[in-house]
Amino acid sequence: MTDADQTGEPDRSEGTFLVTAAGDASAVLKNVETGQVHTLSSNPGVECDDVVEGVVAPDPPMNVSYQLVETTSRRSLSVERSDEPPTTHSKELASSQDVGDLTREPRAGKGEIHVITIPEGDAQSAVDDVLEDEEQLLSRAARLDVNRVEVRSSPGVLSVRYMP
């Protein structure tokens, strides 16, 4: 959301941001709703894979870098490969759809489960492919307001669990 009309400050942006890079002197935030990337001119104490809800505003006079001017909340996210097999429900969902199909369901409580039907002998490479796109997994976790992503597999089934 751009607040320029209300505050008089150009390009203030309020949202949920994934920290995609963090160093001693700067950090990079990606808005998980719009995909807009903001390079901070200083690091306000965030670490890679943190999620920050707040407001960023450009640094004058050039407006090419940003500052995190307000923080509503901050949390860390994690992605893990689980040794546990998918649940019985996930296996049932996978068996009722074609290879390559995806079903998304809300979790009991908070979060989502994504079930993908995969070729029988391809579980490990499918898990590797999903885990390779960690930024996408973390962005979705941030949008869903959860803290953890767990990837499970068994022959023919891959489940991605977005959990508190």
Long-range contacts (C-beta under 8 A, 24 or more apart in sequence): 3-55, 9-57, 10-58, 10-63, 11-57, 11-58, 11-63, 12-55, 12-56, 12-57, 12-69, 13-38, 13-55, 13-56, 13-57, 14-54, 14-55, 14-70, 15-53, 15-54, 16-51, 16-52, 16-53, 16-142, 16-143, 17-51, 17-52, 17-53, 17-54, 17-56, 17-142, 18-49, 18-50, 18-51, 18-77, 18-135, 18-138, 18-139, 18-142, 19-46, 19-47, 19-48, 19-49, 19-50, 19-51, 19-52, 20-48, 20-135, 21-48, 22-46, 22-47, 22-48, 22-50, 26-65, 29-56, 29-66, 29-68, 30-135, 30-139, 32-139, 32-140, 32-142, 32-143, 33-143, 38-66, 39-64, 39-65, 39-66, 40-65, 40-66, 40-67, 40-68, 41-65, 41-66, 41-67, 42-67, 44-68, 44-71, 46-74, 47-76, 49-76, 49-77, 49-78, 49-138, 50-74, 50-75, 50-76, 50-77, 51-75, 51-76, 51-77, 51-138, 51-141, 51-142, 75-147, 76-147, 77-138, 77-141, 77-142, 77-147, 77-148, 77-149, 78-147, 78-148, 78-149, 79-131, 79-134, 79-137, 79-138, 79-141, 79-148, 79-149, 79-151, 80-148, 80-149, 80-150, 80-151, 81-127, 81-131, 81-151, 82-150, 82-151, 82-152, 84-152, 85-152, 85-153, 85-154, 85-157, 86-115, 86-152, 86-153, 86-154, 86-157, 86-158, 86-159, 87-159, 90-115, 90-152, 90-157, 90-159, 91-154, 91-156, 91-157, 94-156, 94-157, 95-156, 107-161, 107-162, 107-163, 109-164, 110-144, 110-145, 110-146, 110-163, 110-164, 111-144, 111-146, 111-161, 111-162, 111-163, 111-164, 112-144, 112-161, 112-162, 113-159, 113-160, 113-161, 113-162, 114-159, 114-160, 114-162, 115-157, 115-158, 115-159, 116-157, 116-158, 116-159, 116-160, 117-156, 117-157, 118-153, 118-156, 118-157, 118-158, 119-156, 120-155, 120-156, 121-155, 123-153, 123-154, 123-155, 123-156, 123-157, 123-158, 124-153, 126-153, 126-158, 127-151, 127-153, 127-158, 130-158, 130-160
